[in-house]
Amino acid sequence: MKKPHPCGGKAFEILRVGMDFKIRCLTCGREVMAPRGKIEKNIKKLLEQD
């Protein structure tokens, strides 16, 4: 995301995709739901995880 999470983390894991995205901060583990348009606009880059 362009802006970091309030805990200072900058990496998020995508848990669910639909009309809303559910993402989890990889630093503190907090889960957040946000509208699809907001997430798509604020994504900086995607990292693939195996």
PQR file of N, CA, C, O and H, with PARSE charges and radii, in Angstrom:
ATOM      1  N   MET A   1       0.839  -1.171   0.000 -0.4000 1.5000
ATOM      2  CA  MET A   1       0.000   0.000   0.000 -0.0000 2.0000
ATOM      3  C   MET A   1       0.890   1.242   0.000  0.5500 1.7000
ATOM      4  O   MET A   1       2.053   1.187   0.400 -0.5500 1.4000
ATOM      5  N   LYS A   2       0.339   2.334  -0.444 -0.4000 1.5000
ATOM      6  CA  LYS A   2       1.116   3.570  -0.497 -0.0000 2.0000
ATOM      7  C   LYS A   2       1.430   4.096   0.892  0.5500 1.7000
ATOM      8  O   LYS A   2       2.541   4.562   1.147 -0.5500 1.4000
ATOM      9  H   LYS A   2      -0.606   2.379  -0.769  0.4000 1.0000
ATOM     10  N   LYS A   3       0.453   4.022   1.795 -0.4000 1.5000
ATOM     11  CA  LYS A   3       0.673   4.484   3.163 -0.0000 2.0000
ATOM     12  C   LYS A   3       0.849   3.276   4.077  0.5500 1.7000
ATOM     13  O   LYS A   3       0.170   2.265   3.893 -0.5500 1.4000
ATOM     14  H   LYS A   3      -0.449   3.643   1.588  0.4000 1.0000
ATOM     15  N   PRO A   4       1.750   3.360   5.060 -0.5600 1.5000
ATOM     16  CA  PRO A   4       1.927   2.228   5.978  0.2800 2.0000
ATOM     17  C   PRO A   4       0.758   2.124   6.959  0.5500 1.7000
ATOM     18  O   PRO A   4       0.024   3.089   7.178 -0.5500 1.4000
ATOM     19  N   HIS A   5       0.604   0.963   7.531 -0.4000 1.5000
ATOM     20  CA  HIS A   5      -0.385   0.723   8.579 -0.0000 2.0000
ATOM     21  C   HIS A   5       0.043   1.519   9.819  0.5500 1.7000
ATOM     22  O   HIS A   5       1.238   1.767   9.978 -0.5500 1.4000
ATOM     23  H   HIS A   5       1.200   0.180   7.354  0.4000 1.0000
ATOM     24  N   PRO A   6      -0.866   1.928  10.695 -0.5600 1.5000
ATOM     25  CA  PRO A   6      -0.483   2.694  11.891  0.2800 2.0000
ATOM     26  C   PRO A   6       0.581   2.021  12.768  0.5500 1.7000
ATOM     27  O   PRO A   6       1.284   2.709  13.508 -0.5500 1.4000
ATOM     28  N   CYS A   7       0.710   0.697  12.699 -0.4000 1.5000
ATOM     29  CA  CYS A   7       1.737   0.003  13.485 -0.0000 2.0000
ATOM     30  C   CYS A   7       3.118   0.168  12.853  0.5500 1.7000
ATOM     31  O   CYS A   7       4.126  -0.154  13.483 -0.5500 1.4000
ATOM     32  H   CYS A   7       0.139   0.138  12.097  0.4000 1.0000
ATOM     33  N   GLY A   8       3.178   0.663  11.624 -0.4000 1.5000
ATOM     34  CA  GLY A   8       4.448   0.854  10.933 -0.0000 2.0000
ATOM     35  C   GLY A   8       4.702  -0.166   9.838  0.5500 1.7000
ATOM     36  O   GLY A   8       5.656  -0.027   9.072 -0.5500 1.4000
ATOM     37  H   GLY A   8       2.360   0.924  11.112  0.4000 1.0000
ATOM     38  N   GLY A   9       3.858  -1.192   9.753 -0.4000 1.5000
ATOM     39  CA  GLY A   9       4.033  -2.229   8.738 -0.0000 2.0000
ATOM     40  C   GLY A   9       3.632  -1.749   7.358  0.5500 1.7000
ATOM     41  O   GLY A   9       2.686  -0.975   7.209 -0.5500 1.4000
ATOM     42  H   GLY A   9       3.083  -1.304  10.375  0.4000 1.0000
ATOM     43  N   LYS A  10       4.355  -2.210   6.352 -0.4000 1.5000
ATOM     44  CA  LYS A  10       4.064  -1.816   4.973 -0.0000 2.0000
ATOM     45  C   LYS A  10       3.621  -2.997   4.115  0.5500 1.7000
ATOM     46  O   LYS A  10       3.227  -2.802   2.965 -0.5500 1.4000
ATOM     47  H   LYS A  10       5.123  -2.838   6.473  0.4000 1.0000
ATOM     48  N   ALA A  11       3.675  -4.205   4.643 -0.4000 1.5000
ATOM     49  CA  ALA A  11       3.326  -5.393   3.870 -0.0000 2.0000
ATOM     50  C   ALA A  11       2.003  -5.961   4.371  0.5500 1.7000
ATOM     51  O   ALA A  11       1.761  -6.038   5.576 -0.5500 1.4000
ATOM     52  H   ALA A  11       3.995  -4.363   5.577  0.4000 1.0000
ATOM     53  N   PHE A  12       1.151  -6.357   3.424 -0.4000 1.5000
ATOM     54  CA  PHE A  12      -0.148  -6.909   3.743 -0.0000 2.0000
ATOM     55  C   PHE A  12      -0.357  -8.201   2.985  0.5500 1.7000
ATOM     56  O   PHE A  12       0.170  -8.374   1.886 -0.5500 1.4000
ATOM     57  H   PHE A  12       1.347  -6.294   2.446  0.4000 1.0000
ATOM     58  N   GLU A  13      -1.126  -9.112   3.568 -0.4000 1.5000
ATOM     59  CA  GLU A  13      -1.504 -10.360   2.913 -0.0000 2.0000
ATOM     60  C   GLU A  13      -2.974 -10.229   2.511  0.5500 1.7000
ATOM     61  O   GLU A  13      -3.800  -9.806   3.319 -0.5500 1.4000
ATOM     62  H   GLU A  13      -1.555  -8.971   4.460  0.4000 1.0000
ATOM     63  N   ILE A  14      -3.301 -10.586   1.282 -0.4000 1.5000
ATOM     64  CA  ILE A  14      -4.679 -10.532   0.818 -0.0000 2.0000
ATOM     65  C   ILE A  14      -5.362 -11.830   1.219  0.5500 1.7000
ATOM     66  O   ILE A  14      -4.923 -12.913   0.834 -0.5500 1.4000
ATOM     67  H   ILE A  14      -2.630 -10.930   0.626  0.4000 1.0000
ATOM     68  N   LEU A  15      -6.445 -11.720   1.999 -0.4000 1.5000
ATOM     69  CA  LEU A  15      -7.163 -12.887   2.477 -0.0000 2.0000
ATOM     70  C   LEU A  15      -8.405 -13.197   1.650  0.5500 1.7000
ATOM     71  O   LEU A  15      -8.749 -14.363   1.457 -0.5500 1.4000
ATOM     72  H   LEU A  15      -6.802 -10.840   2.312  0.4000 1.0000
ATOM     73  N   ARG A  16      -9.084 -12.148   1.159 -0.4000 1.5000
ATOM     74  CA  ARG A  16     -10.319 -12.351   0.411 -0.0000 2.0000
ATOM     75  C   ARG A  16     -10.462 -11.260  -0.631  0.5500 1.7000
ATOM     76  O   ARG A  16     -10.128 -10.101  -0.385 -0.5500 1.4000
ATOM     77  H   ARG A  16      -8.804 -11.201   1.316  0.4000 1.0000
ATOM     78  N   VAL A  17     -10.958 -11.640  -1.791 -0.4000 1.5000
ATOM     79  CA  VAL A  17     -11.169 -10.693  -2.880 -0.0000 2.0000
ATOM     80  C   VAL A  17     -12.621 -10.810  -3.324  0.5500 1.7000
ATOM     81  O   VAL A  17     -13.145 -11.912  -3.482 -0.5500 1.4000
ATOM     82  H   VAL A  17     -11.229 -12.582  -1.991  0.4000 1.0000
ATOM     83  N   GLY A  18     -13.257  -9.676  -3.521 -0.4000 1.5000
ATOM     84  CA  GLY A  18     -14.637  -9.619  -3.991 -0.0000 2.0000
ATOM     85  C   GLY A  18     -14.981  -8.155  -4.156  0.5500 1.7000
ATOM     86  O   GLY A  18     -14.160  -7.383  -4.651 -0.5500 1.4000
ATOM     87  H   GLY A  18     -12.831  -8.781  -3.393  0.4000 1.0000
ATOM     88  N   MET A  19     -16.177  -7.756  -3.753 -0.4000 1.5000
ATOM     89  CA  MET A  19     -16.530  -6.336  -3.751 -0.0000 2.0000
ATOM     90  C   MET A  19     -15.651  -5.593  -2.747  0.5500 1.7000
ATOM     91  O   MET A  19     -15.321  -4.424  -2.941 -0.5500 1.4000
ATOM     92  H   MET A  19     -16.844  -8.383  -3.351  0.4000 1.0000
ATOM     93  N   ASP A  20     -15.282  -6.282  -1.683 -0.4000 1.5000
ATOM     94  CA  ASP A  20     -14.360  -5.756  -0.675 -0.0000 2.0000
ATOM     95  C   ASP A  20     -13.128  -6.639  -0.645  0.5500 1.7000
ATOM     96  O   ASP A  20     -13.192  -7.824  -0.974 -0.5500 1.4000
ATOM     97  H   ASP A  20     -15.551  -7.233  -1.526  0.4000 1.0000
ATOM     98  N   PHE A  21     -12.011  -6.058  -0.251 -0.4000 1.5000
ATOM     99  CA  PHE A  21     -10.789  -6.822  -0.025 -0.0000 2.0000
ATOM    100  C   PHE A  21     -10.623  -6.980   1.476  0.5500 1.7000
ATOM    101  O   PHE A  21     -10.884  -6.044   2.230 -0.5500 1.4000
ATOM    102  H   PHE A  21     -11.959  -5.096   0.016  0.4000 1.0000
ATOM    103  N   LYS A  22     -10.198  -8.139   1.910 -0.4000 1.5000
ATOM    104  CA  LYS A  22      -9.840  -8.351   3.305 -0.0000 2.0000
ATOM    105  C   LYS A  22      -8.337  -8.566   3.317  0.5500 1.7000
ATOM    106  O   LYS A  22      -7.833  -9.513   2.713 -0.5500 1.4000
ATOM    107  H   LYS A  22      -9.986  -8.900   1.297  0.4000 1.0000
ATOM    108  N   ILE A  23      -7.621  -7.685   4.009 -0.4000 1.5000
ATOM    109  CA  ILE A  23      -6.161  -7.768   4.056 -0.0000 2.0000
ATOM    110  C   ILE A  23      -5.702  -7.867   5.499  0.5500 1.7000
ATOM    111  O   ILE A  23      -6.385  -7.404   6.412 -0.5500 1.4000
ATOM    112  H   ILE A  23      -8.030  -6.916   4.500  0.4000 1.0000
ATOM    113  N   ARG A  24      -4.527  -8.480   5.701 -0.4000 1.5000
ATOM    114  CA  ARG A  24      -3.947  -8.627   7.040 -0.0000 2.0000
ATOM    115  C   ARG A  24      -2.567  -7.987   7.040  0.5500 1.7000
ATOM    116  O   ARG A  24      -1.747  -8.256   6.162 -0.5500 1.4000
ATOM    117  H   ARG A  24      -3.972  -8.856   4.959  0.4000 1.0000
ATOM    118  N   CYS A  25      -2.319  -7.139   8.032 -0.4000 1.5000
ATOM    119  CA  CYS A  25      -1.004  -6.539   8.203 -0.0000 2.0000
ATOM    120  C   CYS A  25      -0.043  -7.634   8.653  0.5500 1.7000
ATOM    121  O   CYS A  25      -0.336  -8.355   9.608 -0.5500 1.4000
ATOM    122  H   CYS A  25      -2.985  -6.921   8.745  0.4000 1.0000
ATOM    123  N   LEU A  26       1.095  -7.770   7.984 -0.4000 1.5000
ATOM    124  CA  LEU A  26       2.050  -8.818   8.331 -0.0000 2.0000
ATOM    125  C   LEU A  26       2.890  -8.465   9.547  0.5500 1.7000
ATOM    126  O   LEU A  26       3.594  -9.329  10.068 -0.5500 1.4000
ATOM    127  H   LEU A  26       1.333  -7.185   7.209  0.4000 1.0000
ATOM    128  N   THR A  27       2.838  -7.213  10.019 -0.4000 1.5000
ATOM    129  CA  THR A  27       3.596  -6.815  11.197 -0.0000 2.0000
ATOM    130  C   THR A  27       2.818  -7.104  12.479  0.5500 1.7000
ATOM    131  O   THR A  27       3.340  -7.748  13.389 -0.5500 1.4000
ATOM    132  H   THR A  27       2.266  -6.510   9.595  0.4000 1.0000
ATOM    133  N   CYS A  28       1.568  -6.629  12.556 -0.4000 1.5000
ATOM    134  CA  CYS A  28       0.800  -6.767  13.795 -0.0000 2.0000
ATOM    135  C   CYS A  28      -0.314  -7.809  13.705  0.5500 1.7000
ATOM    136  O   CYS A  28      -0.848  -8.228  14.732 -0.5500 1.4000
ATOM    137  H   CYS A  28       1.144  -6.105  11.817  0.4000 1.0000
ATOM    138  N   GLY A  29      -0.673  -8.234  12.486 -0.4000 1.5000
ATOM    139  CA  GLY A  29      -1.697  -9.263  12.315 -0.0000 2.0000
ATOM    140  C   GLY A  29      -3.124  -8.747  12.276  0.5500 1.7000
ATOM    141  O   GLY A  29      -4.054  -9.549  12.203 -0.5500 1.4000
ATOM    142  H   GLY A  29      -0.240  -7.893  11.652  0.4000 1.0000
ATOM    143  N   ARG A  30      -3.329  -7.449  12.321 -0.4000 1.5000
ATOM    144  CA  ARG A  30      -4.683  -6.892  12.285 -0.0000 2.0000
ATOM    145  C   ARG A  30      -5.285  -7.076  10.900  0.5500 1.7000
ATOM    146  O   ARG A  30      -4.612  -6.888   9.886 -0.5500 1.4000
ATOM    147  H   ARG A  30      -2.573  -6.797  12.381  0.4000 1.0000
ATOM    148  N   GLU A  31      -6.569  -7.450  10.870 -0.4000 1.5000
ATOM    149  CA  GLU A  31      -7.275  -7.637   9.603 -0.0000 2.0000
ATOM    150  C   GLU A  31      -8.169  -6.435   9.330  0.5500 1.7000
ATOM    151  O   GLU A  31      -8.829  -5.918  10.231 -0.5500 1.4000
ATOM    152  H   GLU A  31      -7.115  -7.603  11.693  0.4000 1.0000
ATOM    153  N   VAL A  32      -8.179  -5.999   8.075 -0.4000 1.5000
ATOM    154  CA  VAL A  32      -8.934  -4.824   7.657 -0.0000 2.0000
ATOM    155  C   VAL A  32      -9.715  -5.168   6.402  0.5500 1.7000
ATOM    156  O   VAL A  32      -9.203  -5.838   5.506 -0.5500 1.4000
ATOM    157  H   VAL A  32      -7.642  -6.419   7.343  0.4000 1.0000
ATOM    158  N   MET A  33     -10.963  -4.707   6.342 -0.4000 1.5000
ATOM    159  CA  MET A  33     -11.748  -4.834   5.118 -0.0000 2.0000
ATOM    160  C   MET A  33     -11.888  -3.451   4.509  0.5500 1.7000
ATOM    161  O   MET A  33     -12.183  -2.485   5.212 -0.5500 1.4000
ATOM    162  H   MET A  33     -11.379  -4.163   7.071  0.4000 1.0000
ATOM    163  N   ALA A  34     -11.678  -3.353   3.206 -0.4000 1.5000
ATOM    164  CA  ALA A  34     -11.760  -2.068   2.512 -0.0000 2.0000
ATOM    165  C   ALA A  34     -12.391  -2.296   1.145  0.5500 1.7000
ATOM    166  O   ALA A  34     -12.279  -3.385   0.582 -0.5500 1.4000
ATOM    167  H   ALA A  34     -11.438  -4.137   2.635  0.4000 1.0000
ATOM    168  N   PRO A  35     -13.052  -1.276   0.609 -0.5600 1.5000
ATOM    169  CA  PRO A  35     -13.662  -1.409  -0.718  0.2800 2.0000
ATOM    170  C   PRO A  35     -12.619  -1.676  -1.802  0.5500 1.7000
ATOM    171  O   PRO A  35     -11.480  -1.216  -1.720 -0.5500 1.4000
ATOM    172  N   ARG A  36     -13.032  -2.420  -2.804 -0.4000 1.5000
ATOM    173  CA  ARG A  36     -12.143  -2.829  -3.891 -0.0000 2.0000
ATOM    174  C   ARG A  36     -11.457  -1.639  -4.566  0.5500 1.7000
ATOM    175  O   ARG A  36     -10.254  -1.684  -4.823 -0.5500 1.4000
ATOM    176  H   ARG A  36     -13.957  -2.794  -2.871  0.4000 1.0000
ATOM    177  N   GLY A  37     -12.205  -0.586  -4.852 -0.4000 1.5000
ATOM    178  CA  GLY A  37     -11.643   0.582  -5.533 -0.0000 2.0000
ATOM    179  C   GLY A  37     -10.518   1.233  -4.743  0.5500 1.7000
ATOM    180  O   GLY A  37      -9.511   1.643  -5.321 -0.5500 1.4000
ATOM    181  H   GLY A  37     -13.182  -0.548  -4.643  0.4000 1.0000
ATOM    182  N   LYS A  38     -10.677   1.330  -3.444 -0.4000 1.5000
ATOM    183  CA  LYS A  38      -9.651   1.953  -2.600 -0.0000 2.0000
ATOM    184  C   LYS A  38      -8.371   1.113  -2.578  0.5500 1.7000
ATOM    185  O   LYS A  38      -7.269   1.653  -2.672 -0.5500 1.4000
ATOM    186  H   LYS A  38     -11.494   0.997  -2.975  0.4000 1.0000
ATOM    187  N   ILE A  39      -8.521  -0.191  -2.454 -0.4000 1.5000
ATOM    188  CA  ILE A  39      -7.344  -1.078  -2.429 -0.0000 2.0000
ATOM    189  C   ILE A  39      -6.617  -1.040  -3.769  0.5500 1.7000
ATOM    190  O   ILE A  39      -5.395  -0.893  -3.813 -0.5500 1.4000
ATOM    191  H   ILE A  39      -9.417  -0.629  -2.378  0.4000 1.0000
ATOM    192  N   GLU A  40      -7.373  -1.174  -4.868 -0.4000 1.5000
ATOM    193  CA  GLU A  40      -6.746  -1.185  -6.193 -0.0000 2.0000
ATOM    194  C   GLU A  40      -6.020   0.118  -6.477  0.5500 1.7000
ATOM    195  O   GLU A  40      -4.983   0.116  -7.141 -0.5500 1.4000
ATOM    196  H   GLU A  40      -8.365  -1.293  -4.833  0.4000 1.0000
ATOM    197  N   LYS A  41      -6.545   1.219  -5.987 -0.4000 1.5000
ATOM    198  CA  LYS A  41      -5.917   2.520  -6.211 -0.0000 2.0000
ATOM    199  C   LYS A  41      -4.637   2.670  -5.393  0.5500 1.7000
ATOM    200  O   LYS A  41      -3.690   3.318  -5.840 -0.5500 1.4000
ATOM    201  H   LYS A  41      -7.387   1.220  -5.448  0.4000 1.0000
ATOM    202  N   ASN A  42      -4.599   2.077  -4.199 -0.4000 1.5000
ATOM    203  CA  ASN A  42      -3.471   2.296  -3.281 -0.0000 2.0000
ATOM    204  C   ASN A  42      -2.411   1.204  -3.300  0.5500 1.7000
ATOM    205  O   ASN A  42      -1.421   1.316  -2.577 -0.5500 1.4000
ATOM    206  H   ASN A  42      -5.368   1.550  -3.836  0.4000 1.0000
ATOM    207  N   ILE A  43      -2.576   0.159  -4.091 -0.4000 1.5000
ATOM    208  CA  ILE A  43      -1.545  -0.884  -4.159 -0.0000 2.0000
ATOM    209  C   ILE A  43      -0.306  -0.330  -4.830  0.5500 1.7000
ATOM    210  O   ILE A  43      -0.377   0.255  -5.911 -0.5500 1.4000
ATOM    211  H   ILE A  43      -3.381   0.068  -4.679  0.4000 1.0000
ATOM    212  N   LYS A  44       0.833  -0.520  -4.178 -0.4000 1.5000
ATOM    213  CA  LYS A  44       2.093  -0.039  -4.725 -0.0000 2.0000
ATOM    214  C   LYS A  44       2.746  -1.123  -5.582  0.5500 1.7000
ATOM    215  O   LYS A  44       3.153  -0.852  -6.712 -0.5500 1.4000
ATOM    216  H   LYS A  44       0.891  -0.995  -3.300  0.4000 1.0000
ATOM    217  N   LYS A  45       2.851  -2.344  -5.058 -0.4000 1.5000
ATOM    218  CA  LYS A  45       3.356  -3.463  -5.854 -0.0000 2.0000
ATOM    219  C   LYS A  45       2.894  -4.762  -5.210  0.5500 1.7000
ATOM    220  O   LYS A  45       2.573  -4.805  -4.023 -0.5500 1.4000
ATOM    221  H   LYS A  45       2.520  -2.564  -4.140  0.4000 1.0000
ATOM    222  N   LEU A  46       2.867  -5.822  -6.016 -0.4000 1.5000
ATOM    223  CA  LEU A  46       2.448  -7.138  -5.546 -0.0000 2.0000
ATOM    224  C   LEU A  46       3.677  -8.024  -5.395  0.5500 1.7000
ATOM    225  O   LEU A  46       4.550  -8.047  -6.262 -0.5500 1.4000
ATOM    226  H   LEU A  46       3.128  -5.787  -6.981  0.4000 1.0000
ATOM    227  N   LEU A  47       3.733  -8.746  -4.295 -0.4000 1.5000
ATOM    228  CA  LEU A  47       4.791  -9.708  -4.050 -0.0000 2.0000
ATOM    229  C   LEU A  47       4.150 -11.085  -4.021  0.5500 1.7000
ATOM    230  O   LEU A  47       3.161 -11.290  -3.318 -0.5500 1.4000
ATOM    231  H   LEU A  47       3.023  -8.727  -3.591  0.4000 1.0000
ATOM    232  N   GLU A  48       4.697 -12.029  -4.772 -0.4000 1.5000
ATOM    233  CA  GLU A  48       4.144 -13.369  -4.768 -0.0000 2.0000
ATOM    234  C   GLU A  48       4.749 -14.176  -3.644  0.5500 1.7000
ATOM    235  O   GLU A  48       5.942 -14.075  -3.355 -0.5500 1.4000
ATOM    236  H   GLU A  48       5.501 -11.862  -5.343  0.4000 1.0000
ATOM    237  N   GLN A  49       3.903 -14.986  -3.009 -0.4000 1.5000
ATOM    238  CA  GLN A  49       4.343 -15.798  -1.887 -0.0000 2.0000
ATOM    239  C   GLN A  49       4.058 -17.251  -2.206  0.5500 1.7000
ATOM    240  O   GLN A  49       2.958 -17.576  -2.654 -0.5500 1.4000
ATOM    241  H   GLN A  49       2.934 -15.068  -3.244  0.4000 1.0000
ATOM    242  N   ASP A  50       5.014 -18.127  -1.988 -0.4000 1.5000
ATOM    243  CA  ASP A  50       4.814 -19.566  -2.277 -0.0000 2.0000
ATOM    244  C   ASP A  50       4.220 -20.285  -1.124  0.5500 1.7000
ATOM    245  O   ASP A  50       3.989 -21.492  -1.202 -0.5500 1.4000
ATOM    246  H   ASP A  50       5.908 -17.863  -1.625  0.4000 1.0000
TER
END
